[in-house]
Amino acid sequence: MRKLTWGIMLAAICLVPLQAVVADENRYEPAERGQDVQTVYITGLDRHDGHTYLTVDTIQWYEGEEANKIFREREQDPEMTEAPDGYYIVNDEVDLHTYELAPGAEVRMQYYNRTGDWSTADVSWNERIDAAKFAGLFTPQDAELMEGFPYHLTVKDGKIVKIVQQFVP
């Protein structure tokens, strides 16, 4: 019996680091930046001729100390010296673009209506869904909510090849 107990304890101790690795992959990571990446609000989704098109409004997304710096420059409030919740969005003008959503686009979501009931929605960091499912989330009843999130788009040759929904607390 003693050997069995020690064997179970040893197995449990060995599995703890594996659980930490799995949990570590499911965490917030700052938005990717690059020449092909732009941060946007989605203002419309259209389907025609077998293609899906997103109309987007380009914004500037800042996090961490960069957000605090821009916040202080723009807000000039002596009582608030840091961006609330660690991020700051600048959208001074409407800058609309329409891009085709590539059918095989990589889509990573943080928070959305998985069950048909927003009250049960919770965060699942970088959950991968396909482009068709993403487009299907823009239902008449949910479009306004989906359009309320910033998204980081990777656009190549005029097509969206990657979408990462930005979580906002």
C-alpha positions as CSV (number, residue, x, y, z in Angstrom):
1,M,0.0,0.0,0.0
2,R,2.9,2.4,0.9
3,K,4.4,1.8,-2.6
4,L,1.1,2.6,-4.3
5,T,0.7,5.8,-2.3
6,W,4.3,7.0,-3.1
7,G,3.7,6.1,-6.8
8,I,0.6,8.2,-6.9
9,M,2.3,11.1,-5.2
10,L,5.3,10.9,-7.5
11,A,3.0,10.8,-10.6
12,A,1.0,13.8,-9.3
13,I,4.2,15.8,-8.7
14,C,5.5,15.0,-12.2
15,L,2.2,16.1,-13.8
16,V,2.1,19.5,-12.1
17,P,4.7,21.1,-14.5
18,L,2.8,19.7,-17.5
19,Q,-0.4,21.4,-16.3
20,A,1.5,24.7,-15.9
21,V,2.8,24.5,-19.5
22,V,-0.7,24.0,-20.9
23,A,-2.1,26.8,-18.8
24,D,0.7,29.1,-19.8
25,E,-0.3,28.7,-23.5
26,N,-3.7,30.1,-22.7
27,R,-2.9,33.7,-21.7
28,Y,-3.0,37.2,-22.9
29,E,-0.3,38.3,-25.3
30,P,0.1,41.9,-26.6
31,A,-1.0,42.4,-30.2
32,E,1.4,41.6,-33.0
33,R,2.7,44.5,-34.8
34,G,4.1,44.6,-38.3
35,Q,3.9,46.2,-41.7
36,D,0.9,44.0,-42.7
37,V,-0.9,44.3,-39.4
38,Q,-3.5,47.0,-38.8
39,T,-5.9,47.6,-35.9
40,V,-9.5,48.3,-36.7
41,Y,-13.1,48.3,-35.7
42,I,-15.2,46.2,-38.1
43,T,-18.1,48.4,-39.3
44,G,-19.7,45.9,-41.6
45,L,-19.7,42.5,-43.1
46,D,-21.0,41.8,-46.5
47,R,-21.4,38.5,-48.5
48,H,-21.8,38.4,-52.2
49,D,-20.7,36.3,-55.1
50,G,-19.5,33.6,-52.7
51,H,-17.0,36.0,-51.0
52,T,-17.1,37.7,-47.6
53,Y,-16.0,41.3,-47.2
54,L,-15.2,43.3,-44.1
55,T,-15.5,47.0,-44.0
56,V,-13.2,48.4,-41.3
57,D,-12.2,51.6,-39.7
58,T,-8.5,51.9,-38.9
59,I,-7.6,52.9,-35.3
60,Q,-4.5,53.2,-33.2
61,W,-4.2,50.8,-30.3
62,Y,-1.7,51.4,-27.5
63,E,-0.9,49.2,-24.5
64,G,1.2,49.6,-21.3
65,E,3.6,52.5,-20.9
66,E,3.0,53.5,-24.5
67,A,-0.8,53.8,-23.7
68,N,0.0,55.9,-20.6
69,K,2.3,58.3,-22.6
70,I,-0.4,58.9,-25.3
71,F,-3.1,59.2,-22.7
72,R,-1.1,61.9,-20.8
73,E,-0.4,63.8,-24.1
74,R,-4.1,63.7,-25.2
75,E,-6.1,63.9,-22.0
76,Q,-4.2,66.5,-20.0
77,D,-5.9,65.4,-16.7
78,P,-3.7,66.0,-13.7
79,E,-5.7,63.5,-11.6
80,M,-5.4,60.7,-14.1
81,T,-1.9,59.9,-15.2
82,E,-2.4,56.4,-16.6
83,A,-4.6,54.9,-19.3
84,P,-7.5,53.1,-17.6
85,D,-7.2,49.3,-17.9
86,G,-3.8,49.6,-19.5
87,Y,-4.8,50.4,-23.0
88,Y,-5.8,53.5,-25.0
89,I,-7.5,53.8,-28.4
90,V,-7.2,56.7,-30.8
91,N,-9.7,57.1,-33.6
92,D,-9.6,60.7,-34.7
93,E,-11.1,60.2,-38.1
94,V,-13.1,57.6,-40.0
95,D,-10.7,55.7,-42.2
96,L,-12.8,53.0,-44.0
97,H,-11.4,50.2,-46.0
98,T,-13.0,47.1,-47.4
99,Y,-11.1,43.8,-47.7
100,E,-12.0,40.3,-48.7
101,L,-11.8,37.7,-45.9
102,A,-9.7,34.9,-47.2
103,P,-11.6,31.6,-46.8
104,G,-8.7,30.0,-45.0
105,A,-7.9,33.0,-42.8
106,E,-6.6,32.3,-39.3
107,V,-9.0,33.7,-36.7
108,R,-8.3,34.0,-33.0
109,M,-11.0,35.1,-30.7
110,Q,-11.0,36.0,-27.0
111,Y,-14.6,36.6,-26.2
112,Y,-17.8,35.9,-28.2
113,N,-21.2,34.3,-28.1
114,R,-20.4,30.6,-28.3
115,T,-23.8,29.3,-27.2
116,G,-26.3,31.8,-28.4
117,D,-26.5,33.4,-25.0
118,W,-24.1,36.3,-24.2
119,S,-24.7,35.9,-20.5
120,T,-22.7,32.6,-20.6
121,A,-19.8,34.1,-22.7
122,D,-16.4,33.9,-21.1
123,V,-12.8,34.6,-22.1
124,S,-10.8,31.8,-23.9
125,W,-7.5,33.3,-25.0
126,N,-6.7,33.0,-28.7
127,E,-9.4,30.4,-29.4
128,R,-9.0,29.4,-33.0
129,I,-12.1,29.4,-35.2
130,D,-12.4,29.2,-39.0
131,A,-13.3,32.2,-41.2
132,A,-16.8,31.0,-41.9
133,K,-17.6,30.7,-38.2
134,F,-16.2,34.2,-37.7
135,A,-18.4,35.6,-40.4
136,G,-21.4,33.7,-38.9
137,L,-21.0,35.6,-35.6
138,F,-22.2,38.8,-37.3
139,T,-25.8,38.0,-36.9
140,P,-28.4,40.8,-36.9
141,Q,-28.7,40.5,-33.1
142,D,-24.9,40.2,-32.4
143,A,-23.3,42.4,-35.1
144,E,-23.3,45.5,-32.9
145,L,-21.5,43.6,-30.1
146,M,-19.0,42.0,-32.4
147,E,-18.3,45.4,-34.0
148,G,-17.5,46.8,-30.6
149,F,-14.2,45.0,-30.3
150,P,-11.0,46.1,-31.8
151,Y,-9.4,43.5,-34.2
152,H,-5.8,43.2,-35.4
153,L,-5.9,42.2,-39.1
154,T,-3.1,40.9,-41.2
155,V,-3.8,41.9,-44.8
156,K,-1.8,40.5,-47.7
157,D,-2.5,41.2,-51.4
158,G,-5.8,42.9,-50.4
159,K,-7.1,40.0,-48.5
160,I,-7.4,39.4,-44.7
161,V,-5.4,36.4,-43.9
162,K,-5.4,36.7,-40.1
163,I,-7.8,38.2,-37.5
164,V,-7.0,38.5,-33.8
165,Q,-9.8,39.9,-31.7
166,Q,-8.5,42.3,-29.0
167,F,-9.8,41.7,-25.6
168,V,-10.9,44.8,-23.7
169,P,-11.6,44.6,-20.0
